[in-house]
Amino acid sequence: MSITSRRTHSVVQEFTQEDVVTRVEKIISVQVGSDADLSPETHLQDDLGMDSLERVELGIELENEFGIELPD
């Protein structure tokens, strides 16, 4: 599986699933300020204590990292 990102300069960049997972884990770790034990099953609120504002900020970081737009 790969994800295609269209950056604002019309450059298309492809990410492997492994690359996406690694980047997402890094962004979350920076945001929560720790090297939390992350997995696809990790719950942002229950396991990491992220509130709604932190989850919105995470969405913005992901949009910026991957050049995508997430639905509101």
N, CA, C and O atoms as a GROMACS GRO file, in nm:
protein
  288
    1MET      N    1   0.084  -0.117   0.000
    1MET     CA    2   0.000   0.000   0.000
    1MET      C    3   0.088   0.124   0.000
    1MET      O    4   0.188   0.130   0.072
    2SER      N    5   0.053   0.221  -0.080
    2SER     CA    6   0.125   0.348  -0.078
    2SER      C    7   0.025   0.462  -0.076
    2SER      O    8  -0.089   0.448  -0.119
    3ILE      N    9   0.070   0.573  -0.025
    3ILE     CA   10  -0.013   0.692  -0.018
    3ILE      C   11   0.053   0.798  -0.104
    3ILE      O   12   0.173   0.821  -0.096
    4THR      N   13  -0.028   0.861  -0.188
    4THR     CA   14   0.023   0.965  -0.275
    4THR      C   15  -0.013   1.101  -0.217
    4THR      O   16  -0.129   1.127  -0.183
    5SER      N   17   0.085   1.185  -0.206
    5SER     CA   18   0.065   1.320  -0.154
    5SER      C   19   0.085   1.419  -0.267
    5SER      O   20   0.180   1.408  -0.344
    6ARG      N   21  -0.004   1.514  -0.276
    6ARG     CA   22   0.012   1.621  -0.373
    6ARG      C   23   0.046   1.747  -0.297
    6ARG      O   24  -0.041   1.806  -0.233
    7ARG      N   25   0.167   1.789  -0.304
    7ARG     CA   26   0.212   1.911  -0.238
    7ARG      C   27   0.163   2.031  -0.319
    7ARG      O   28   0.120   2.016  -0.433
    8THR      N   29   0.170   2.148  -0.262
    8THR     CA   30   0.119   2.268  -0.327
    8THR      C   31   0.191   2.302  -0.456
    8THR      O   32   0.136   2.376  -0.538
    9HIS      N   33   0.308   2.253  -0.476
    9HIS     CA   34   0.384   2.282  -0.597
    9HIS      C   35   0.364   2.176  -0.704
    9HIS      O   36   0.447   2.162  -0.794
   10SER      N   37   0.255   2.102  -0.695
   10SER     CA   38   0.219   1.997  -0.790
   10SER      C   39   0.320   1.884  -0.797
   10SER      O   40   0.326   1.813  -0.897
   11VAL      N   41   0.399   1.868  -0.694
   11VAL     CA   42   0.493   1.757  -0.688
   11VAL      C   43   0.420   1.641  -0.621
   11VAL      O   44   0.360   1.657  -0.515
   12VAL      N   45   0.425   1.525  -0.684
   12VAL     CA   46   0.360   1.408  -0.627
   12VAL      C   47   0.465   1.326  -0.555
   12VAL      O   48   0.570   1.294  -0.610
   13GLN      N   49   0.435   1.293  -0.430
   13GLN     CA   50   0.528   1.214  -0.350
   13GLN      C   51   0.454   1.092  -0.299
   13GLN      O   52   0.342   1.103  -0.249
   14GLU      N   53   0.516   0.977  -0.310
   14GLU     CA   54   0.455   0.854  -0.263
   14GLU      C   55   0.520   0.809  -0.134
   14GLU      O   56   0.642   0.818  -0.119
   15PHE      N   57   0.438   0.762  -0.041
   15PHE     CA   58   0.486   0.712   0.087
   15PHE      C   59   0.444   0.567   0.102
   15PHE      O   60   0.331   0.530   0.071
   16THR      N   61   0.536   0.484   0.147
   16THR     CA   62   0.500   0.346   0.179
   16THR      C   63   0.427   0.346   0.312
   16THR      O   64   0.433   0.443   0.387
   17GLN      N   65   0.357   0.238   0.340
   17GLN     CA   66   0.286   0.227   0.467
   17GLN      C   67   0.384   0.237   0.584
   17GLN      O   68   0.354   0.300   0.685
   18GLU      N   69   0.499   0.174   0.570
   18GLU     CA   70   0.601   0.179   0.676
   18GLU      C   71   0.648   0.323   0.699
   18GLU      O   72   0.666   0.365   0.813
   19ASP      N   73   0.668   0.396   0.592
   19ASP     CA   74   0.711   0.536   0.603
   19ASP      C   75   0.604   0.620   0.672
   19ASP      O   76   0.635   0.704   0.757
   20VAL      N   77   0.478   0.598   0.637
   20VAL     CA   78   0.368   0.671   0.699
   20VAL      C   79   0.363   0.643   0.849
   20VAL      O   80   0.353   0.735   0.930
   21VAL      N   81   0.371   0.516   0.886
   21VAL     CA   82   0.366   0.478   1.028
   21VAL      C   83   0.481   0.543   1.105
   21VAL      O   84   0.460   0.598   1.212
   22THR      N   85   0.601   0.536   1.050
   22THR     CA   86   0.717   0.595   1.116
   22THR      C   87   0.700   0.745   1.136
   22THR      O   88   0.729   0.797   1.244
   23ARG      N   89   0.655   0.814   1.034
   23ARG     CA   90   0.638   0.959   1.043
   23ARG      C   91   0.527   0.996   1.142
   23ARG      O   92   0.542   1.091   1.219
   24VAL      N   93   0.416   0.923   1.138
   24VAL     CA   94   0.306   0.951   1.230
   24VAL      C   95   0.350   0.928   1.374
   24VAL      O   96   0.320   1.009   1.462
   25GLU      N   97   0.421   0.818   1.399
   25GLU     CA   98   0.470   0.790   1.534
   25GLU      C   99   0.563   0.900   1.583
   25GLU      O  100   0.556   0.940   1.699
   26LYS      N  101   0.649   0.949   1.496
   26LYS     CA  102   0.741   1.057   1.534
   26LYS      C  103   0.664   1.184   1.569
   26LYS      O  104   0.694   1.249   1.669
   27ILE      N  105   0.566   1.220   1.487
   27ILE     CA  106   0.487   1.340   1.512
   27ILE      C  107   0.413   1.329   1.645
   27ILE      O  108   0.410   1.424   1.723
   28ILE      N  109   0.353   1.213   1.671
   28ILE     CA  110   0.280   1.193   1.796
   28ILE      C  111   0.376   1.200   1.915
   28ILE      O  112   0.345   1.263   2.016
   29SER      N  113   0.491   1.136   1.903
   29SER     CA  114   0.588   1.137   2.013
   29SER      C  115   0.634   1.278   2.046
   29SER      O  116   0.646   1.314   2.164
   30VAL      N  117   0.658   1.358   1.944
   30VAL     CA  118   0.699   1.497   1.967
   30VAL      C  119   0.585   1.574   2.034
   30VAL      O  120   0.607   1.652   2.126
   31GLN      N  121   0.464   1.552   1.987
   31GLN     CA  122   0.350   1.626   2.040
   31GLN      C  123   0.320   1.591   2.186
   31GLN      O  124   0.289   1.680   2.265
   32VAL      N  125   0.328   1.463   2.222
   32VAL     CA  126   0.298   1.425   2.361
   32VAL      C  127   0.420   1.437   2.449
   32VAL      O  128   0.411   1.424   2.571
   33GLY      N  129   0.535   1.462   2.389
   33GLY     CA  130   0.656   1.486   2.466
   33GLY      C  131   0.717   1.363   2.528
   33GLY      O  132   0.780   1.372   2.633
   34SER      N  133   0.699   1.249   2.465
   34SER     CA  134   0.760   1.127   2.518
   34SER      C  135   0.776   1.025   2.408
   34SER      O  136   0.725   1.041   2.297
   35ASP      N  137   0.846   0.919   2.441
   35ASP     CA  138   0.859   0.806   2.349
   35ASP      C  139   0.756   0.701   2.389
   35ASP      O  140   0.792   0.590   2.429
   36ALA      N  141   0.630   0.736   2.379
   36ALA     CA  142   0.522   0.646   2.416
   36ALA      C  143   0.528   0.520   2.331
   36ALA      O  144   0.572   0.523   2.216
   37ASP      N  145   0.484   0.411   2.389
   37ASP     CA  146   0.478   0.284   2.317
   37ASP      C  147   0.357   0.289   2.225
   37ASP      O  148   0.244   0.262   2.268
   38LEU      N  149   0.379   0.324   2.099
   38LEU     CA  150   0.271   0.344   2.005
   38LEU      C  151   0.248   0.221   1.919
   38LEU      O  152   0.342   0.149   1.885
   39SER      N  153   0.123   0.198   1.886
   39SER     CA  154   0.085   0.092   1.792
   39SER      C  155  -0.039   0.142   1.719
   39SER      O  156  -0.098   0.242   1.759
   40PRO      N  157  -0.080   0.074   1.613
   40PRO     CA  158  -0.202   0.116   1.544
   40PRO      C  159  -0.325   0.115   1.635
   40PRO      O  160  -0.425   0.181   1.605
   41GLU      N  161  -0.319   0.041   1.745
   41GLU     CA  162  -0.432   0.033   1.837
   41GLU      C  163  -0.428   0.140   1.946
   41GLU      O  164  -0.522   0.150   2.025
   42THR      N  165  -0.321   0.219   1.952
   42THR     CA  166  -0.308   0.322   2.055
   42THR      C  167  -0.421   0.424   2.041
   42THR      O  168  -0.443   0.479   1.932
   43HIS      N  169  -0.491   0.449   2.150
   43HIS     CA  170  -0.600   0.546   2.151
   43HIS      C  171  -0.545   0.681   2.197
   43HIS      O  172  -0.485   0.692   2.304
   44LEU      N  173  -0.564   0.782   2.114
   44LEU     CA  174  -0.504   0.913   2.142
   44LEU      C  175  -0.549   0.972   2.275
   44LEU      O  176  -0.468   1.028   2.348
   45GLN      N  177  -0.676   0.960   2.307
   45GLN     CA  178  -0.726   1.017   2.431
   45GLN      C  179  -0.704   0.923   2.550
   45GLN      O  180  -0.648   0.964   2.651
   46ASP      N  181  -0.748   0.799   2.536
   46ASP     CA  182  -0.742   0.706   2.650
   46ASP      C  183  -0.599   0.666   2.686
   46ASP      O  184  -0.565   0.660   2.804
   47ASP      N  185  -0.516   0.639   2.587
   47ASP     CA  186  -0.380   0.590   2.614
   47ASP      C  187  -0.277   0.703   2.628
   47ASP      O  188  -0.184   0.692   2.707
   48LEU      N  189  -0.296   0.811   2.552
   48LEU     CA  190  -0.196   0.918   2.552
   48LEU      C  191  -0.244   1.045   2.622
   48LEU      O  192  -0.166   1.138   2.641
   49GLY      N  193  -0.371   1.048   2.659
   49GLY     CA  194  -0.424   1.164   2.730
   49GLY      C  195  -0.439   1.290   2.646
   49GLY      O  196  -0.443   1.400   2.701
   50MET      N  197  -0.446   1.275   2.514
   50MET     CA  198  -0.459   1.392   2.427
   50MET      C  199  -0.601   1.446   2.434
   50MET      O  200  -0.698   1.370   2.421
   51ASP      N  201  -0.613   1.578   2.454
   51ASP     CA  202  -0.746   1.638   2.454
   51ASP      C  203  -0.784   1.676   2.310
   51ASP      O  204  -0.708   1.654   2.216
   52SER      N  205  -0.904   1.734   2.295
   52SER     CA  206  -0.955   1.763   2.161
   52SER      C  207  -0.867   1.864   2.087
   52SER      O  208  -0.847   1.851   1.966
   53LEU      N  209  -0.816   1.964   2.156
   53LEU     CA  210  -0.729   2.062   2.090
   53LEU      C  211  -0.600   1.997   2.043
   53LEU      O  212  -0.552   2.027   1.933
   54GLU      N  213  -0.543   1.910   2.123
   54GLU     CA  214  -0.420   1.840   2.083
   54GLU      C  215  -0.445   1.750   1.963
   54GLU      O  216  -0.357   1.734   1.878
   55ARG      N  217  -0.563   1.690   1.955
   55ARG     CA  218  -0.595   1.605   1.840
   55ARG      C  219  -0.612   1.690   1.713
   55ARG      O  220  -0.574   1.646   1.604
   56VAL      N  221  -0.670   1.809   1.727
   56VAL     CA  222  -0.680   1.901   1.612
   56VAL      C  223  -0.541   1.942   1.567
   56VAL      O  224  -0.512   1.943   1.447
   57GLU      N  225  -0.454   1.975   1.662
   57GLU     CA  226  -0.316   2.012   1.629
   57GLU      C  227  -0.244   1.896   1.560
   57GLU      O  228  -0.165   1.918   1.469
   58LEU      N  229  -0.270   1.774   1.605
   58LEU     CA  230  -0.211   1.657   1.540
   58LEU      C  231  -0.258   1.648   1.395
   58LEU      O  232  -0.177   1.621   1.306
   59GLY      N  233  -0.386   1.669   1.372
   59GLY     CA  234  -0.438   1.667   1.236
   59GLY      C  235  -0.370   1.768   1.147
   59GLY      O  236  -0.338   1.739   1.031
   60ILE      N  237  -0.347   1.887   1.200
   60ILE     CA  238  -0.278   1.992   1.124
   60ILE      C  239  -0.135   1.950   1.093
   60ILE      O  240  -0.087   1.970   0.981
   61GLU      N  241  -0.067   1.894   1.192
   61GLU     CA  242   0.071   1.846   1.170
   61GLU      C  243   0.074   1.738   1.062
   61GLU      O  244   0.164   1.737   0.978
   62LEU      N  245  -0.023   1.647   1.064
   62LEU     CA  246  -0.028   1.541   0.963
   62LEU      C  247  -0.055   1.598   0.825
   62LEU      O  248   0.005   1.555   0.726
   63GLU      N  249  -0.145   1.696   0.817
   63GLU     CA  250  -0.171   1.760   0.688
   63GLU      C  251  -0.044   1.824   0.633
   63GLU      O  252  -0.014   1.812   0.515
   64ASN      N  253   0.029   1.893   0.720
   64ASN     CA  254   0.153   1.959   0.677
   64ASN      C  255   0.260   1.858   0.638
   64ASN      O  256   0.329   1.877   0.538
   65GLU      N  257   0.273   1.751   0.714
   65GLU     CA  258   0.377   1.650   0.688
   65GLU      C  259   0.355   1.578   0.556
   65GLU      O  260   0.450   1.554   0.481
   66PHE      N  261   0.229   1.545   0.527
   66PHE     CA  262   0.200   1.462   0.411
   66PHE      C  263   0.139   1.539   0.294
   66PHE      O  264   0.112   1.481   0.189
   67GLY      N  265   0.116   1.669   0.311
   67GLY     CA  266   0.059   1.748   0.203
   67GLY      C  267  -0.081   1.704   0.166
   67GLY      O  268  -0.118   1.701   0.049
   68ILE      N  269  -0.159   1.670   0.269
   68ILE     CA  270  -0.296   1.623   0.248
   68ILE      C  271  -0.392   1.716   0.319
   68ILE      O  272  -0.351   1.804   0.395
   69GLU      N  273  -0.521   1.696   0.295
   69GLU     CA  274  -0.623   1.770   0.366
   69GLU      C  275  -0.718   1.671   0.430
   69GLU      O  276  -0.781   1.590   0.362
   70LEU      N  277  -0.728   1.677   0.562
   70LEU     CA  278  -0.817   1.589   0.637
   70LEU      C  279  -0.953   1.656   0.650
   70LEU      O  280  -0.961   1.778   0.662
   71PRO      N  281  -1.061   1.576   0.647
   71PRO     CA  282  -1.193   1.637   0.665
   71PRO      C  283  -1.209   1.692   0.806
   71PRO      O  284  -1.149   1.642   0.901
   72ASP      N  285  -1.290   1.796   0.819
   72ASP     CA  286  -1.315   1.857   0.951
   72ASP      C  287  -1.396   1.767   1.040
   72ASP      O  288  -1.425   1.804   1.154
   0.00000   0.00000   0.00000
